[in-house]
Amino acid sequence: RDYKSGKTANTEGTPEDLPLKGADLLCFDLASGSSFLIRPSGTEPKIKCYLLLRGETGAECEAHREALSAFAKALADG
């Protein structure tokens, strides 16, 4: 979901309108049910990443957190 444009993109390629728009935020919904959000900092020259985790157990959520944190670090390292 691209909240700046107010549009979604999905694997079928059919964009949909979001009820809210204008925020500089991208949200990626993952097959696991977790989400990965990215936005620029409003006060510093850096990008912020947020993880919304979903799992059957705490251990499953922790595994998602580790994988997504490694992905965010790889993005930052370029």
Sequence and secondary structure as in RCSB ss.txt:
>XXXX:A:sequence
RDYKSGKTANTEGTPEDLPLKGADLLCFDLASGSSFLIRPSGTEPKIKCYLLLRGETGAECEAHREALSAFAKAL
ADG
>XXXX:A:secstr
 BTTTTEE  TT   EE S   S  EEEE TTS EEEEEE SSSSSEEEEEE   SSHHHHHHHHHHHHHHHHHH
HH 
